[in-house]
Amino acid sequence: MPEGPHAPELSGVLETVLYFGDQDAAELFYAKVLGMRLIAKQPGRSLFFRVGRSVFLLFDPSVAQKGGQLPPHGVTGSGHVCFVVEPACYERWKDHLKAHGVEILQEVEWPGRGGRQPSLSFYFRDPHGNLLEIADRDLWPD
């Protein structure tokens, strides 16, 4: 890739997208189990949730891959996203998910990076098989 001027700074991630196989199951899981606030819904197509300052989107991959108003997109297989919680809520989240029948697949202790404290995260799956993660703090150096 040719060298050019430096890119302007990005100020954050506005949207993150995963894909679902059953919209009703996805809505129930993300709204009721994870407690996300549903801000918009297109039946048979997409769900939009507010998570902090970001928007978390779920699409039907068979619709998203066709394109239209947006360029075609989608994935084959599971996606991954990591949510961050306050350290004091970390264990409560594990207990909450277990109470809803969600299996905790693995827990990882991450070494401190870039002067950050060591941190913990755990992994679980949504009804479509996407790999979700909850971390007790930001895992990455500035």
C-alpha positions in Angstrom: 0.0 0.0 0.0 1.5 3.4 -0.9 2.5 5.7 1.9 0.2 8.8 2.1 -0.8 11.3 4.7 -1.6 10.2 8.2 -5.3 9.3 8.7 -7.4 11.6 10.9 -8.0 10.2 14.4 -11.1 8.0 14.8 -13.0 8.9 18.0 -14.6 5.6 18.8 -16.6 2.6 17.5 -20.2 3.6 16.8 -21.6 0.2 15.8 -20.8 -3.4 16.2 -22.6 -6.1 14.2 -23.3 -9.8 14.8 -25.7 -12.1 13.0 -28.6 -14.2 14.1 -30.5 -17.2 13.0 -33.7 -16.6 15.0 -34.7 -13.0 15.5 -37.1 -13.8 18.4 -34.5 -15.8 20.3 -31.9 -13.1 19.7 -34.2 -10.3 20.9 -35.1 -12.3 24.1 -31.4 -13.1 24.8 -30.0 -9.6 24.3 -32.9 -7.7 25.8 -33.9 -10.0 28.7 -30.8 -11.9 29.6 -28.1 -9.3 28.8 -30.5 -6.4 29.7 -29.7 -4.3 26.5 -32.2 -1.6 25.6 -33.8 -2.3 22.2 -33.9 1.0 20.3 -35.2 -0.2 16.9 -36.4 -3.4 15.2 -37.0 -4.4 11.6 -39.0 -7.7 11.7 -37.2 -10.5 9.9 -34.2 -8.2 9.3 -32.4 -6.5 12.2 -32.3 -5.5 15.9 -30.7 -2.4 17.3 -29.6 -2.1 20.9 -28.0 0.8 22.8 -24.9 -0.3 24.8 -23.4 2.7 26.6 -22.5 5.2 23.9 -22.4 2.5 21.1 -25.1 0.7 19.2 -25.0 -3.1 19.0 -26.7 -4.4 15.8 -27.9 -7.9 15.0 -28.8 -8.8 11.4 -30.3 -11.8 9.6 -27.3 -12.8 7.5 -29.4 -14.0 4.6 -30.9 -10.5 4.2 -27.6 -8.6 4.9 -25.7 -10.6 2.3 -28.1 -9.5 -0.4 -27.2 -5.8 0.1 -29.6 -3.0 -1.0 -29.5 0.2 0.9 -26.1 -0.9 2.4 -23.3 -2.9 0.7 -23.7 -6.7 1.2 -22.1 -8.0 4.4 -22.2 -11.0 6.7 -20.2 -13.8 8.1 -20.2 -17.5 7.9 -19.8 -19.0 11.4 -19.8 -17.3 14.7 -18.7 -13.8 15.4 -17.1 -12.4 18.6 -17.6 -9.3 20.7 -16.3 -8.4 24.2 -18.4 -6.3 26.6 -16.7 -4.5 29.5 -18.3 -4.2 33.0 -17.3 -2.6 36.2 -15.0 -4.9 38.2 -17.5 -5.0 41.1 -20.1 -6.4 38.7 -18.0 -9.1 37.1 -18.9 -12.0 39.4 -22.6 -10.9 39.4 -22.6 -11.2 35.7 -21.4 -14.8 35.8 -24.0 -15.7 38.4 -26.7 -13.9 36.4 -25.9 -15.7 33.2 -25.7 -19.1 34.9 -29.2 -18.4 36.5 -30.5 -17.9 32.9 -29.0 -21.3 31.9 -26.1 -19.8 30.0 -22.9 -21.9 30.1 -19.7 -20.1 31.0 -17.2 -21.7 28.5 -13.9 -20.4 29.8 -12.5 -17.8 32.1 -9.1 -16.2 31.3 -6.8 -14.1 33.5 -5.1 -11.5 31.3 -1.7 -10.0 32.2 -1.5 -6.3 32.7 -0.5 -4.6 29.5 0.9 -1.1 29.0 0.8 -0.3 32.7 -2.7 -1.7 33.2 -3.7 -4.0 36.0 -4.2 -7.7 35.2 -7.8 -8.4 34.3 -10.3 -11.2 33.9 -12.8 -12.2 31.2 -15.1 -15.0 30.5 -16.7 -16.4 27.4 -20.2 -17.7 26.6 -22.4 -18.1 23.5 -25.6 -16.5 22.3 -28.5 -18.5 20.8 -26.9 -18.3 17.3 -23.5 -19.5 18.5 -21.7 -16.1 18.5 -18.9 -16.1 21.1 -19.5 -13.3 23.6 -17.0 -12.2 26.3 -17.4 -10.1 29.4 -14.2 -8.4 30.8 -13.8 -6.7 34.1 -11.9 -3.8 32.7 -10.3 -2.5 29.5 -7.8 -5.2 28.5 -5.8 -3.1 26.1 -3.0 -0.5 26.5 -3.7 3.1 25.4 
